[in-house]
Amino acid sequence: MKTFLVGFLLFFTCYCLAQKPPTFNKPSTNKSYIQNKTVTVYTTADSTNLRLSKTDSLLAFTELRQPNEGQISVFVDPSKTFQTMLGIGGAITDASAETFAKLPAAKQQEVLNAYYSVSKGIGYTLARTNIHSCDFSSGSYTYVEENDNSLKTFSIAHDRTYRIPLIKKAMAASNNKLTLFASPWSPPAFMKTTGNMLQGGKLKTEHYQTWANYFVKFINAYKQEGVPIWGVTIQNEPMATQTWESCVYTAEEERDFLKKHLGPTFKSAGLSDKKIIIWDHNRDLIYQRAQVMFDDPEASKYAWGIGFHWYEPWSGGVPMYDNVQRVHETYPDKNLLFTEGCAESFNPERYYNWGLGEHYGKSMINDFNSGTVGWCDWNILLDDKGGPNHVGNFCFAPVHANLTTGELIYTNSYFYIGHFSKFIRPGAKRIIAAASRSQLLTTAFINPDGSIAVVVMNQGDKKNKYNLCVGLKATEISILPHAIQTVLIR
């Protein structure tokens, strides 16, 4: 028996050695991502005329050698992929629609091309709109008459004048690639503890179901107008008592409204495909809201993800980017969506302040690197007073209209956003991008067509050269001070 076992083991060992060694999928060297492809650099830079301008093309890659510490490099690895891009865009509010309607026809077409055309503009594919009035409306209104608990008087006639026509034109300009979600700022006054749409207050518990039914009526009414609603947020800024339309929910109140009313109501109404987004407020308290909502299985099953804004009133102006990352790490099956941001304290003397654009670039890069799947700016268009806004909460938009002259004013934020939205398309997957020096911020995506978009932002006061390293290949690029570039490899 012993002789047999020895013989068997000897045979088995020889047999194994004769076979091919096991193979493993080694990390790609990424040569295929740049082989036979062109590299084009688009630049927007302070104190220049460069605005999404082509500044380099046909750059040649050479073999990457070990960088030394004196060199600046941006390392890109397309073999490591992360979240899938939903879209980038801005909000179509009453204020945007009313301003748009006052422009001459040629300027209206310019706005549509500027935002929604990929070839003529920056290719927006995401939009947000308000459910009845918000601060960026000319006045407060709802879709029902006061005390109509049954919602028999529900009508979106108000929106047919300005807002729905603009949304439809934006849909057409984007070749029907526009993903639209909607947010309420406040329930009607009779549903609230304060009897007032403005200045906070809470949704009365006896109206939780009425308010859920209101969402359904809104979605169905917009569908009848030919405007599909992709999803909703439960409440804009649910921890803020504002002078305008606002409503406060604790995390537990929002959880209970979702799991006992809004989620089941969507399901029974055949709207289970509509995405429900929680929070829709700042990064400071985002983790606590996620924890309460997503740790409850009955609430979590209805939540597609969590939305957030960039305003930092309680964090001393610190953006708190890491909080977004913490949510992504803890709840990787939930989606992160930036739902609102703008520069406040409107002053026309600041139209061309470079900091407006840099705020966008810094936020977008950090948010995407933290796992965010989509990024939606606030108003796409405002007038030359930063409105209309019925409570005087005037702010900046990427584009303003001088309604006296018909002139369109493009702030730097329009071009900074465009460095992402024009080149990073829906369905793109984020890939690794890492800079070796802190003055450069970077993120990168690989598009469904195989093209790679690398965004590099120089926050510093000096011009820099950097090696763009893709796998085992590298090419040298220059970036001006206070500039943003998109390097497109296709």
C-alpha positions, 0 to 999 in steps of 0.5 A: 500500500505504501509503495502504491501511495508513493507511486501515485504521488510521484505520478500526480506531481509529474502530471501537474508539472507537465501542465501549463502554469495557472494564468492570472489576469494581470493589470493592464499596462493600458497600451491599448488605450492610447495606441493609434489614438490622438490626444487633444487638450482643451483649456480655460485660463485666467487672464487669457482669452482661452475658454474651452479652447483647443490648445494642443493636439496630436501629442505623442506618447513615449515610454514612461520612465521613473519620474523623479521628485522634481517632476509633476505627473498625473497618473491615469489607469483606465483598467480600474473603473468605478461609478458610472456617470448619470449626467451633468447639468443644471436646474430649469426653474421658474426663474430660468424659464421666465428669463428665457421667455423674455429673450429674443428668439435668436438668443433663446436658441443660443442658450439652448445650443450653449447648454444642450448641444455637444458640438455647439455647447457643453452638452448638458444631460441632467436637469432638476426642476421645482414642484410648484414654487421655490424661491426662484419663482416670481411668487408662491403658488401650488397646484391645488386650491387651499384645503383641497385634501382630496387634490381634486383641483390639482392642475399644473396650468401654471407651468405650461406658460414658461417652464414646461415649454423650456423643458421641452426645448431643452429635451429636443436640443439634447436629442431627448437625452435629458434626465429630469428630476424634481424637488419640492421646497414646501407642501401647500400651506394647509398641509403644514404645522405653520399654515405657511409655505415660507419660513420652515414648519413641518408636514402635518402627520395627517397629511403624509399620505396627501403629500405622497399622492401629490407627488404621484399627480405631479409625475403623471401630469408632467407625463401627459405633457410629454415630460417624463420625470426620472426621479424626485427628491423628498424635500429640498434642504430638509434641515433649513428654515428659510425665508422662502418655501421650506419644510423641515424633516428630521432624519426619522421623519423623512425615513417614516414618510418614505417607508410608510407613504411615498415609497408604497404610494409610488409602488401602488401607482405603478411608479416603482421605476421612479428614483427617490433621492433622500436628503438633498441638503449639505455635506455637513450632516449627510452621513447622519441622514444616510445612516438613519435612512439606509440602515432601515431596510424598509426605508432603504429599499425605496431609496435610489440614493442621496442628494447633496448641496455645496453650501457650507454655512455651519462648517466655516466655509469648509467643503466637507468633501470627505463626508461624501466619501464616507457615505460612499464607503459605507453604502456603496450600493446607494448612488450619490448625486450633487443636486444644487450649488451656486455662488450666492450674494449676486453682484454684477461686478463679480461676473468675471471673478475667476473664483466663480469657476474655480469653486465649480472645478474644485467641487466637481473633481472632489465629488466625482472622486468621492463616488458621485454619479451625477452633478446638477448645478442650480439655475441655468439662466438668470436675469441681470439682477440675479433673479427673478426671486420673490424673496430677494435671494439673488445669486449667480448662474453660469449664464445671465441675460441682460433683459434690456440689451438682450446680451448673454453674459457667460461667467467662468463657471459655464466654462469650468462646468463645460470641461466636464459635461462636454467630454464626460458623457452618460454611461462613462466610468470613472477611472484612476487619476492621481496627481503628484503635486497638490496644486493640481486636482484631477479626475478622469473617465472612460466614455462608452465609445472608448475615449478618455477624458482627463480633467486637470485643474491648476489652483496655483499662481504659476504655470506648470508642466506635467507628465500625463502618464497613461499606463506605461506611456507618458506625454508632457503638457503645460497648464497655465496658472488658475486654469482647467484643462480637459485632455481628450484621448480618442 
